[in-house]
Amino acid sequence: MLRRRLNRLCGGDEKRVDSRTIYVGHRPCPDTEAFIPSKFCDNRIVSSKYTVWNFLPKNLFEQFRRIANFYFLIIFLVQVIVDTPTSPVTSGLPLFFVITVTAIKQGYEDWLRHKADNEVNKYPVTVLEDGRSVKKESEKIKVGDVVEVVEDETFPCDLILLQSSREDGTCFVTTASLDGESNHKTHYTVPDTEKDLQALPATIECEQPQPDLYKFVGRMHIYKPEQEPAVRSLGPENLLLKGATLKNTKKISGVTVYTGMETKMALNYQGKSQKRSAVEKSINAFLLVYLCILISKAVVCTTLKYVWQSKEGQDEPWYNQKNQKEKDTNMYLKMFTDFLSFMVLFNFIIPVSMYVTVEMQKFLGSFFITWDKDFFDPEIQEGALVNTSDLNEELGQVEYVFTDKTGTLTQNNMEFIECCIDGFQYKHRDTRSELDGFTVTDGPVNKLQQKAGQEKEELFLRALCLCHTVQVKEAGSEEVLTDQVDGIDGMQPQPEEERGFIASSPDEIALVRGAMEYGFTFLGLESKSMKIKNRENNIEEYKLLHVLNFDPVRRRMSVIVQTKSGETLLFCKGADSSIFPRVKPEEVDRIRMHVERNATEGYRTLCVAYKQLSAEEYAVADTGLREARLALQDREQKLMAMYNQVETGMSLIGATAVEDRLQEEAAETMEALQGAGMKVWVLTGDKMETAKSTCYACRLFQRGTELLELTVRTLEDGRLKREEKLLELLRDYHRRAVQDAPPVKAGVTRSWSTANQDYGFIIDGATLSLVMNPSREADASQYRSLFLQICQNCTAVLCCRMAPLQKAQIVKMVKNSKGSPITLSIGDGANDVSMILEAHVGIGIKGKEGRQAVRNSDYAIPTFNLCFILPQFLYQFFCGYSQQPLYDAAYLTMYNICFTSMPILAYSLLEQHISMEILLDNAALYREIANNAMLRWRPFLYWTVLGIFQGLLFFFGVRFLFSNPALQDNGQVFGNWSYGTIVFTVLVFTVTLKLALDTRHWTWINHFVIWGSLAFYVFFSFFWGGIIWPFLKQQRLYFVFANMLSSVSAWLVIIILILLSLLPEILLVVLRKPRGPHSRQKKPSQSNVGGSQSSQSSARPLLMRTFSDESNSVI
Amino acid sequence: MMASSYSAKEEDGHHSGPAGLGGAAIRTRKPDNTAFKQQRLPAWQPILTAGTVLPAFFIIGLIFIPIGIGLYVTSNNIKEFEIDYTGTDMSSPCFNCSQSFSWNSTTPCKCVLFFSLDQPFESNVFMYYGLSNFYQNHRRYVKSRDDSQLNGDQRSLKEPSKECEPYRTNENKPIAPCGAIANSMFNDTLDLFYIDPNGTKTQILLIKKGIAWWTDKHVKFRNPGGSNPNLTAAFIETAKPVNWHKPVYELDIDSENNGFINEDFIVWMRTAALPTFRKLYRIIQKKNNMTPTLPRGSYSLEVTYNYPVRSFEGRKRMILSTISWMGGKNPFLGIAYITVGSICFFLGVVLLFIHHKYGNRNNSSDVPS
């Protein structure tokens, strides 16, 4: 839908050209063909579905696309056109009610989306126009505008960076809301652009919008008077994406290249597919079954009618002549209208209010999610937000959970945990505990027992302070701590020492911060000299000579600094595996133990080493490094060789442990999810190592989990081409994970205990794209099925380095796999949006809502009114197949709207089959439900059979009573409306009491609604029968109900029929009991007694902040 | 019965949010900690078990069986006599009337049926006429009436509802009462005579009031012109239903029982539920405690045969019945109650057996939650 709109907005002619030309500042440029301002779409983001104008037609259209609504529309039209037994009001009123309620609900939801859109679209931005800066609304930005963005603002559209307030022509950007990476990325201005942007004569040629966030190709032509136009190539490093935020840079200016729905963010935000819940789909299936029943009933009745009429004197006895019109009607037309009339008569078998009940349930159910205190995050002062209530019931049936890592599993907030200096462990205690007054034996370093030598300690801390690429955020006091989400540091007693740090990786910050806690503060880097403040509050200055950058192959980085005293020092930090071989072995042993222990605890460990360089050594290194840097060929290799040469013979000083703090209770949640039989996939844009360690930390991978890796690294093989190797690996893994696995049905009965070998699967983006789109199309399906089978047999799957669309691709693949499992995606950034949209359920919650939501589907069945309509059908055999309704029109109309829908609604909202404490404690219970989604054929069949039984009972019970219609003690007789009213009374009471039998969780609301609806029925009947209604043509029910109640026989028959029709249900409940909730309640309580405390840990939502859905993540 | 409940939990929220941040700009959106919103409403959780249901089954059985027996006995004590006077049989006294029926005949055809009652009818006796294969519940028939006309509405009197077609107008005059139901009103006259053992015929007094619902007679059906006793004037400019012999204002001489509020008419207008039905015709009131209302002996039924049923193979019956508190004679309820009571009792026994044999295990491991 969105794409269509996009095409419309942007004009079809653009499709043909594969590049676009942008005139910077809309200035015509010399030497180019005439300036043609091409049409690009405006900078409006539209996530809403409707406008004020198209709401009514469009919403109606969408509503009538539902089978049931359409069906009722048809019935209504038939009633209007053809002479039918019931007036159009009987189906028109409920339909109107249903449509109105749904429209109000959807309108409200869309209004919320509009609000969110407006917030984005009306955001004020500064645009440079004719030498002045003009404030404009974001949506007015046109391609070619030069836009100014100041610090901490998000970019309103995709910009090419032209100018930055920083001297070096760079700016820092965080793309947290795009791909979830919250570190600062450096972007560069286009080299050699004029300082005066107002008069920059330039054009930009770039590719048409495409969704890949990391790809951009373009050229900029800068026209200078009397010179050949200079051409600069543009890459992703020049492009600032809409949705990203400017950091640590006062101001930038850039020229707009993509706007609105053409921005990379919007393109990654896939079209809003109509999410239809699986429950609705199965309801539709049942609907069809009932439609068939309905049609066959109508056919049977029509046939019998004509058979019956063919007998002499039956069709038109003297007492019941046809009118002229009926006599004139063609026989076949008459048959057809008879058929339609029967359809109308029986149409209530499909309850018009079914959708309304389900709809209302979902709508109100979502309020419970919003209201849930447990979803409330005290820090951001927000509870859960539900953006679409259509899918609540799916929450209970999720089989696959796709989660983003950064910000979802982890808080993206690294914390220094402990270090080890020279083999002695220093544990940094949480400052909170100090505040709480606990006595701490080993407090922060300055109060530490002096285990290691003072000198070593300080050397280590200096190393931490120097060996990094962190920048200090120059900022006023209120801007401090922008990189901090958590409030721990805020509680520190000396806020003036607080500093904001900016680094490309959050663990560098954590290390610097850690050093700060121990008394060494990094003050900043000014003109190649690093300043640190040591414990004695003296400023030490170091001259930064070289930075040996981090790269994932070396997995370490180094700096070479010169102290004031002239010593040249090299500090190196890196992964243990890359440091240990380069230091003296005897030092390793002392530290290795600590490192390994920390690693198994899920911390990210780094080792720190140093070496003193003599003047000669440094001279060699210096020249070597400089040469390598300037090399034109094989620069990378040369640099690498040089680095390796320098980083040798170091001595190890210590190791650090940093924790990427998981969200609170993430690990417990993951365990609970797995316990509940759901498969958890982590889809992240992060590096594999990071992601892997997180997976370990949140116990997604257990220690015994065998990892199957399918990454670029494992594919590097000298002998084979990548794809061949891929196939080989796939086959290998498939053999291990699928074929060798014990022959259990995946997922259902699988035990997640340690007895089974668990497999974890790791794949990265590049490999995934190979799997998804191999060079030979023929292999695609083979690769995919292998891949999918492997994945399905793994307890956890980790996909790293994913682009947003790839995330969606994966979700889609799983969704479409066999058995079409229900998928759920969790994410917090715009990078997750497409994945969220792709999955059945866009968000995650756990616990009672999910549990309860499942039941909703269940409620849909009883509302199929077989027992309501069957007596009506049977009555046709006794009234000459004349379509005479058994019940009065008022009852027909009210049946679904009032008498029965409210109790079902209350029941579905409030029912808690299993108390939530138990549910939270025992995630495995969830599995029962998830796989046994209630809306399946067996209960459906059960309900149908029960409905038939009850229908027969109601009708014939009253039929035998009426064999002598003198039912009153004054000898007076009852007529046909009394007959119908008795049946209807039995029906209403039975249906309501049956629900009461099913209700296990009686709150006052249930009491109120169930007894209230019965009382309402009685009241309504009295009221309806108590007045001669002036607008009614016939006073059919006048005092029928009251007269009925005055008859003892009627009472007796009502009581016995209700009892008899509830008997099977009661019997079933009683006989089923031993395996029912009774024992279910037992199980968890036993496990509470015997089980460990950790198993009790409630899987409270870690997803508090992830409650973003479509509309607000577009922002 | 295991009923557990928990009360609303009082948990204090984390009110210690970062109060200093932004000050008033942040509106607390913390959800209310009410029992309703947190789905922690106190709840009663009844659990149906075999143990709970068992006594209920026995109680139901023990209550229903006596009720059923009572009903059955009551129904059996009701005296009922039924005689078919359709006259399809050659031997039937009404054969001639039924054969020679013509709509235009001015002289009413009369026939007399003799019957005897073996047992005396003690209390009030209710006289019904019964029709078979008469589809009063046919849709075309049921809707063919105008209730506002019958309610005395002047406009509907002049302009009857279209539903009355084809019995809406006759010779350009509106029919009152219009519609097929009214048109086909039962118009046989039934008279009952007691024949003494010595041969004298005494007519039995048949009361024609109190046979219709009170509300119908006093509210739903009203003559046009309100309390104006001159019905002839009120029904001027209207035509009588085509099949009627006399207009509606001549149904009875008693002004309280004439016009639309004629009880025979009202009874007929309450359409029957099934094609075989009976309608209350007359009441024979008990004279005193000494003599039965209808003693044993011979009776004669004199029928003024106006109502043709042969064309649709219908039957006509005359029914004499006493009435109990449960209405007319109908063994169904008694049998049903006895059956259901027995079933419940039987199920109770079966469940008790099951409960004892298999239930112990479940019960012993009940864990209070």
Interface residues (C-beta under 8 A of the other chain):
Chain A: P85 G313 Q314 P317 W318 Y319 N320 Q321 K322 N323 Q324 K325 E326 F367 F368 T370 W371 D372 K373 F375 F376 P378 E379 Q381 E382 G383 G487 G490 K848 F878 C879 G880 S882 Q883 Q884 P885 L910 Q912 S915 M916 I918 G957 R959 F960 L961 F962 S963 N964 P965 A966 L967 Q968 D969 N970 G971 Q972 V973 F974 G975 N976 W977 S978 Y979 L997 R1000 H1001 W1002 T1003 W1004 I1005 N1006 I1028 L1032 K1033 Q1034 Q1035 Y1038 F1039 A1042 N1043 S1047 V1048 S1049 L1052 V1053 I1056 L1059 L1060 L1063 I1066 L1067 V1069 V1070 L1071 K1073 P1074 P1077 H1078 S1079 Q1081 K1082 S1085 Q1086
Chain B: M2 Y6 E11 G13 H14 S16 G17 P18 I26 R27 T28 R29 K30 P31 D32 N33 F36 K37 Q38 Q39 L41 P42 A43 W44 Q45 P46 I47 L48 T49 A50 V53 I60 F64 I67 L71 N124 F126 Y128 F134 Y135 Q136 N137 H138 R139 R140 Y141 V142 K143 S144 R145 D146 D147 S148 N151 S161 E163 E165 P166 Y167 A180 N183 S184 G210 I211 A212 W213 T215 D216 V219 K220 N243 V267 R270 T271 A272 A273 L274 P275 F277 R278 K279 L280 I283 P308 S311 F312 E313 S321 I323 S324 W325 M326 G327 G328 K329 N330 F332 L333 A336 Y337 V340 I343 C344 L347 L351 I354 Y358 G359 N362 S365 D366 V367 S369
